[in-house]
């Protein structure tokens, strides 16, 4: 396998800038996820690593070799696409071994590698079937098998789970991560689903409008977002972010709501608090916020309560199904240690 180094990468289509000076490294054997909203440039970045898009500026190196002018077939990478990209007239075995046949590999070598990959992916009993006879999850396994048999330096995944139903996505998340661990591969995984990124990746790179906002381990990004955008994008439901004024280790918002925070900053801020960092407390508890439940959604173990505090809206995630009903007056106490303050202009987290 190999490491990947992205340095000051730019991509422009005519007068339209897609990527702006993106830089980060992927260690040998690391699994990194690229996340961000639609149009942020993550798939373009992946295609540039694969050699399917030209580089406007900066460089991409794989295993220490700069790849800017290297043809895709010579980069020793394998890509798994969202739509599987299987040949419908070929069997599973033929699809998996196609790239090796294209490179003139001996039949015995192709059969050996296909058999090994099929065993890893649970496809031994399906090698003689056609793609049209397989489920979505099985076809995605075939697409991964086709990548595995090449034994590339780097695996690239372009939203490979987008076409699967919710239950199968959870199963395939585990299978892809287990496969990564067994192969010791270097993997770059593009997804718009931050839950996939949180559960699968060693590190996450968050993109917005072609710029790299933050790179870090999933829980580091979740607990210490670099700015208000990352705070709102990573986490489901999203972090509550409210215009407020900070002073004397408190924030004040609305007409007269005042709650404590573990931050000495003074001035206008955006106050952030995640839904799970509210505690449901008895009426009139000190430092609690009086709110009206406008909507309640139960997931079985938790209740998600959308509340109103005057003109301000909060989402709260309450454990153990406390039985809140729509229209109830409730008191929510935010955890001061879990609160975040963000700069009003730049959005940067204030520490």
N, C-alpha and C positions, 0 to 999 in steps of 0.2 A: 504494500500500500504506500501512500505518499501524503505529504502535507500539501495544503493549498494556501497560496498567499495572494490576497487581493490588495493592490496598492493604488490609491488615488484614481479609482476607475471612473471614467466618464463615458456616457453614451448619449449621442445626439442624433435625432432624425430631422435633417434640415435645420429648422430654427427651434425645434422642440427638444428640450433637454429632458432626458429620462433618468439618468443617473448623474450624481454630482459628487465627485471625489470620494467614492466609497472605498474604505480600507478596513480590512480585518484578515486574520489568519485562521485557518482550520488545521489543527494538529493532526498528525498521522494517527489514524484510528478513531478520530473524534466524530461524533454525530452532531451536526449543527443544523438548526432550523432557521429558515428565512421567513419572517412573517411581516404582515402589514396589510393595509386595506387594498382593495382592487386598484390597479393602476399605479402602485407605489414603485414598481420596477423590479420586483423580486424574481419574476419569471424571466424577464429580460436579462437579469444578472446571471441566472442559471444557464440560459442559452449562450451567454458570452463565455462562461466557463467551459461549456461543451464545444465552443467554436462555431455555433450556429448563428451567432450575431457578431459583427465586426466590433472592434474596440475603437472608440473615438479618442480616448486618452487614458493614461495609466497603464497598468500591467497586471497580468494574471500568470502566476507561476505554479506549476504542479511538480512536486518532487524536486524543487530547486531549479527547474527549467522554465524559462519564460515562454509562454504559449501564444503570445499575441499573433504571430504569423504562422502558427503550426496548424495544419489541416485537422479537422475533427477526428478523422480516422487514426491519426497519429498521436492523439492525446492520451490514449489508454484510459478512457472513461467509458462508463455505461450509463445510459439514461432510461429511467422508467417514467412513462408518460401517463397523463390523466386518462386517456382514452384507450389504454392498453397497447394499441398499434400492433395487433396480431394479424398475421396473414390468414384470412378465413379459409383458404383452400389447402392449408397445411395442417398436419396433425400437431398435437402439443409437442411431441419430440422434435418434429421438423422445425417448428417455430423456435424452440429453445436452442437448437443447434445451428440455426441459419447463419448467424454471424461467423461461426467457426468454418462452416462450409464455404462462405464467401471468401474467407482468407486462405482457403485451400488446406485446412487441417485434415489429417488422416481420419478415416471413418471410425477407426477404433478409438482414437482420442476423443472424437465428438461423442460417441456412444458412452464412453466412460464419464465424461464431464456432465452430460445430460442426465445420466443415471444418478450421479452424486447430487446434482442440484434437485432432481425430482424427489430424491429421498429426503433431503433437507426440508423441502417444501410440501411434502405429503402428496406428491403428484404421480407416484409410481403407477397407480392403477388407472391413470388418465392419459398416459403417453400416446396411445393410439386414437384418442378422441380428437374431434375437430373443435375449434374455439366456440362455435355455435352451440355445442352440446354441453357447455360449461356454465356455471353460475358466475356472477360478477366477481366474487371473491376468488374463485378458481382461475379465472382469466387473469386477474391481477397477479396471482402467484406465478402463472406462466410468464407474464411480462417480467417479473423479478427473476425467474429462472433463466430467461434469456440473457439477462444482465450478469447473473452469477457465473454462467459457463464461460464467459469471456475472461474471468478473473482480472478485472480492471484495477487500476490504481485507485480510482475514485468512483463512487456511485452517486448519481444525481437523480433526485426524485422530484418530479414536477406535479404537485397536487395529486398523487396517485390514488387517494382515497375519496376524491370528490364525488365519484359516480356510485358509491356504495351506500346502502342504507345504514341507519344509525348503529344498529347492533353489530353489523359486519365491520363497520369502521373501527369500533372498539377492539374487535378481535384482530383485525389486520394491523392496528397500531402495535399491539403486543407482538405479532408475528414479525413485522419489519424490524422492531427493536431487537428481538431475539436473534433474528438473522444477522443483524449488524454485529451483535456481540459474538456470535459463533464465528463469523468470518474475520473479525478484527478489522473491518473495512473502514475507510474514510467515507463519510456520507454527508451530503448536503441535501436538505429536504425543504422544498418550498410548500407552504401551506397558508391559506387564509384563516385557518382554524387554530386559534391560539391554545385551545385545549390539547390538540395534537402536539403542538410545539412544547407545551408544558410537560406532557407525559412522556414524550419520546426523546427529547434532545438533551445532550450534555450542556450545550449552550444555545442561546437564542440571539439572533440578530434582528432587530426591529427596524423596518424601513418606513419612511413616509415621504412621499413626493420626491423619490429618488435620492433621499439623504438617509444616512445611517444615524438613527436616533440613540441606540444603545445596544451593546453586546454584553452578554453575561449569562451566568447560570440561571435556570428558570426561576428558582425561588429568590435569588438576589434581585432579579428584575421585578418580580412580584412584590417583594418587601421594600425595595429601594429603587423605585422607578426614577429615571434621570429627569423626567419632565412630566407635565400634565398629560401630554399625548400618550406616552407609554403607560402611565397610570390608568388612563381611561381605556386603552386598547387591550392591555393584558389583564385578564380577570373576567369571569362571567358569573353573575352580573358585574357590570363595570363599576369602578370606583365612583362614589359620589364626589363631585367637585362643585364647590359653591363659592361665589364671590363673598369675601368677608374682610374684616379688618382685624389685624393681630396686634396685641399689646399685653404686656404683663402676663405672659404665659397663658393667654386666653385668645379665642377668636370670637368676634361678634358678627352676627349676620341677621338679615331680616330687620324687624323693627327693634327688638330688644333681646334676642336669643344670644346667650353667652356661655361658652363651654371651654374647659381647660385643654391645653395642648402642651406637650413637652418641647417647646420651642420658644426662644426669647425674642424672636424677630418682632419688629414693630413696623406697621404700615399696611397698606392694602395688599391682600393676598388672595389666592385661590386655596380654599381649605379642602383637603381630600380625606375621605374616610371610606374604607371598604364596607360593603353591606354586612359582612360577618363580624365586623368589629363594633357593632351596636349590641348592647345588652338590654333586654326587656326588664324594666324595674317597676316597683310599686309607684303609685301616683305621688307626685310632689317630691320624689327623690332628688337630693342635691345634684347639680350638674347634669340632670337629665333634660331631654328635649321633649316637650309636649307636642304630640303629632296626632293626626287623624289618618286612620287606615283607609286608603281609597280603593285598594285592590289587594286581594290575598290569593297567592298561588301556592299550593302544596305540592311538594315533590315526594311525599311519603315520609321522609325523615326530617325535612325542614319546611318552614314556611317562608316564602318570599313576600314581603309586605311593602307595597308601594304607598308612601305616606306623603302628607302635605303638612308643612309647617309654615302657615301663612302662604306666601307666594313661592316658597322654596319646596322642592321635591326631593325626597330621599328614598332609596331602596334599602331595606333591611332584611338580612337573612337570619332567621330565628330558628335555633335548634329545638328539637324535641316537640315540635308541633304545639305551641302554647295555646292554640285555639283562637287566635285573633280573627275578628269578623270585620267585614267591610263596614265602615262608619264608626268603628270603635275609636275612642280616645285612648291613646297609649303613651307611655313614657319610655324613651330610648336614651340610654347613657352611652356616649361614644368613649372608646378607650383612648385616653390622651397619648399613650405610648405608640399607638397605631395610626395617629393622625399625621397628615403630611401638609406642608405649606409650599405652595408654588408661586413663583414670581408672576405678577399679573401680565407683564409685557412679554417676557421670553418663555414663560411656562416652566422654567428650570426649577427643580426642587430646592427649597431653601433649608439648609442644615445648620 
